[in-house]
Amino acid sequence: MALKKSDVPPIDEIDVEAMVARYAHERERRLRKEGARAYVQPKGDNLPDYGVDPHTEIAPREPIEREIDTVVLGAGFGGVLASYYLTKQGVDDFVLLDTAGDFGGVWYWNRYPGVQCDNDAYCYLPLLEETGFIPSRKFADGWEIQGYIRQIAEHFGFADKALFHTQVTSLVWDDATGRWQVNTNRGDRIRARFVVMANGVLNMPKLPALEGIDAFRGKLFHTARWDHDYTGGSWDFPVLDKLHDKTVAIVGTGATAIQAVPVLAEYARKLYVIQRTPATVDARPNPETDMDWFGSQPSGWQAARKDNFHKGAMEAYAPDDEDLVEDFWTEIARNVAAELAEEGCPDIGLEEIMARRGAMDHRVMERMRRRVDALVTDGATAEALKPYYYFMCKRPLSSETFYPTFNRDNVELIDVSETRGIERLTESGFVANGQEYPCDCVIFASGFEVTSDIEKRWGIERIEGQHGQSLYDFWREGPLTLHGTMTHGFPGMFFIGYIQGGLNASVTEQFGRQGEHIAWIMAEALKRGADRVEVTKEAMDDYVSHFEATTIDQTEFLNACPPSYFNNDGAKEHKWGLFRPWGAGWHDFLRFLAEWREAGDMKGLELRVSEKTGEVT
């Protein structure tokens, strides 16, 4: 099937030089000198306790004192996929710890109205062939995704291994016993040979550090702790019938807000949408799953679909390729390849390919801006909602209802780009652009700690390896790893996340392959009777040197983007940047890991063999 190009304007309708200058101007006027320090973790007398779960009552239990092979931190997709691969390898002596009341991770906490995944569910939801699960539609609802994560745990027999409402307070390596001493807020003392850090990238909510946040006498909450008691409705029944007499302000226009805003507007007496930087919001057709189509898929279809999606979203289609996902994520690659096909597939070099992609980026973004004009009737509001930056500067989004919401009489956009945010809260509302706006409720759709320092994101007081070395200090200037999953001086500790490894367009595919690699190492170590597994400093240094020398440097691109979590709110350095891939690409990274495993000598690792078994490595 030939690639179908989307309806984008020709490049000669765009003054590219002027647009590049406009992008730079729009970035500069949104930068704040505080950078990420303009955000804080939620706390305050009138804020809910974000350490408390509003969704599930905490069940009392006795503290656990136990020796175990593996502790998995996190019961979202990262932890569940790690557990799946551990189970597959026959490593079943493990426990999952999570602060939530059930499986799901970000999909447990986020229960705001309208919550859905914002990329193709047939790619995003892993193990569909293995479980037989059928997503209800292309962009699945949040409650469905959370239920599926629990279903994976139940299907593969490890649902009973989770300890919920449990926060790890310290992880300290004991060299004498060769175990991690894992302490929790429930009084648990667990001694583990291995620890898997699968605590996620969207786990720690943040708020703007606003003057007057303690003064406001109305209702305040973050979207990751949605208060249905106040708004009415429920997770799977978003009828916010308690807002009919309320004036509500929502802070932010990112991935969460564009889903919640249309529902809030339907029920609130008045809704203020407070925006610093507009999002890129494309169309979102969301049909129910065609059961005939789903049932006709051959074995291996999901792996092929995920691979095709990755190719379109992060690499390039060839002119004779097919785009299986065919949405806004793959549009630039699809259009470039379609035009090359129209030209008879000329043999052009990488420089020309990149030039065509750059031009197509401008054309796609102009199409997005024209979409705003077509859907928003008020000219000033439409202009304020237009994104002026490169396509991947912020997470691309989609919605059929977000832009039309601004045509409602009860909705007002408050653009705070000139003042770089709200000025302050008062007892009865908020101040923006020098004007006070009374309101009953302020909802923060202000995101999570994503690329800030890890002690802010993980919330664990102490992580200490050999000789009392703090992981936070060891990684102060960025991660130091072998394979993006292990580090020197922290025996048997493994990491899942955007940490110095391969980068896939689907986060669950990336997390799954990391879990697969980690589980293999653990299983091999246990087979060989190893008491501990350590990364040599030489192996770590060699890997880091290779990674840094070959990864695609995104600094120039990120520094041309407006502030967001992608660039740690405009920071010049991006040590925890999300887009630092293995230089030769995802498939080469998988090949590299597979060849390392197949070699069998576990190069770069030292395995200390138990005196009890006497086995030789």
C-alpha positions, 0 to 999 in steps of 0.5 A: 500500500502506497504511503499517503501524504497528508494535506500540508501547505507547500514550503513556498507559502512559509517564510522559513527564515522569518519562522525560525526567528519567530521560534527563537523569539517565542522561546526567549519570552517564555524562559524563566531565570529560575528554570526548573526551580520555578516548580516545587513538589506539592506541599502546603496547608491547603493542599492535599497530602500527596503521600496519601492515596485518595483512591484506595484505603490503606490496608493495615499489615504487619512489617515484613522482615525477609531475605529475597532474591529481587525487589522491584520498585514500581508496579507500573509498566516498567515494574510489571514488564520486569516482573514478566521477564523475571517470571519467564526466566524462572526467577520467581523469588521477588516482590514489587513495592509501590506507593499506590494502592494497585498496579498501574503506576501513572495509570493508577494515579491519573484519574482526571476526566478524559484520560487516555493514552495519546499514542496507538494502543495497539503499540503502547499496550504490550504483550497483547498476543501473549495475554489475548487482550483487545484494546477497546479503541485506538486511544484507550481510556485510562481505567482500561489501561490500569486494569490491563496492567493488573491483568498482566500481573494476574495472567502471569501469576505474580499479582500476589507478589506486590506490596502496595502503599509502600514507600521505600525510604532507603536502599543501602548495600551491605557488603558483609552479607552481599545484600541490599537493605531495603527499608520502607515506611511500613517498617519493612526490612527486606534483604535483597540480592537484586534491586530493579529501579522501575519507579517511572518517569511520571511519578512525582507531581510538581507545582509552580512555586507560586506566591500566595499558594498558602493564601488561597481559600478555595480548592487546590489539587493536581490532576494526578490526584483528581478530587472527584469528591469535589468535582463529582463524577468518577474515573470511568464516569466523568460527569462533573456535576458538582461544578455547575456553580463553580468557577474553575481555573486549570493551569497548563495546556499540555497532555493532561489539560487538553484531555481534561479541559473539554470535560471541565468546560462542559460542567463548570459555570466558568473555566479559565485555561491558563497557558504559558506555551500552547500545545501542538494539537492535531486531529484525534479520530478514535474508532472502536477496535475493528474486531474483524481486523484484530482477529485477522492479524497474523502471529507476530503482528504487534512486534511488526506494528511497534517496529513500523511505528518506531520507524515512522516516529523516530527514523525514516520510511522508505518510499515503498514502506507502509505506515501501519499507524498513520497518525500525527506521530509518523506524519513527517516521515510518511510525507517525506517518503511519499514525496520521494516515491512521487519523484521516482525514488531518487538516490539522495544522501543523508544531508538532503534527507535531513533538509527535506525533513526540516522543510516538512517540519515547517509544513506540518507545523503550519498545517497545525496552526491553520487547524487552530484558525479553522476551529477557533472563532475568536481571532485573538484566542486562535492566535494565542493557541498557535504553536510556534516551535519545531514539531518535537519540541513538546509532546505532540498531542491530539484532540477532537474537542480541545480547540472547539471548547474555546468557542464556548461562552463559559471558557476563557483562555488566559495567556501568560506568556508575557509574564512567564506564568501566573503572578500569584494566588490570592485568597479568592483567585489568581493574578495574571497579567496584572489582573485578578480573576476570582475562582473557586478552584485551581487545578494544576495540570503542571506535570511531573519531575521528568528530567530534574535530578533523580533525588527529586523524582524518586523520593527515596531518602538514601540510596547508598552502594559500596563504601557508603557511596550515594547514587545521587552524588555518583550520578550528579552530572548525569548517569554512568552505566553499562548498557543503560541498566547497571552502574559500578559500585552498586552491585545487583542494582538495575535501572529501567528508564531513559538512562543512557541506552537505546531509545524507542518511540514506544516507552513500553517497548523500551522498558520491556526490552530493558526488563528482558535484558535485566532478567537474563542477567539475574537468571544467569547469575543465579544459575552460576551460583553468584552471590553478587553481580558487579559492574567493573569500572573499566566496563562502565567507563568504556560504555559511557565513552562509546555512548557519549561519542556516538549518541546524537547530540540533541543539545542544539535542538533542545536549546531552540525549543520553548521550556518544557520537561523535554529540556528541563524547563529551558536548562542549557544542559540536558544531562537527563534529557529524554532523547539521547539514543544509542548512536547507531539506532534502536535495532543496533542497540538490540543487536549489541545486547543480544550479542553480549548475551549470546557470548555467554561470558558476561563481559564487564561484570564480576560474579562472586560465587557462593562458597556454599555452591562452589560453582565456577563462572 
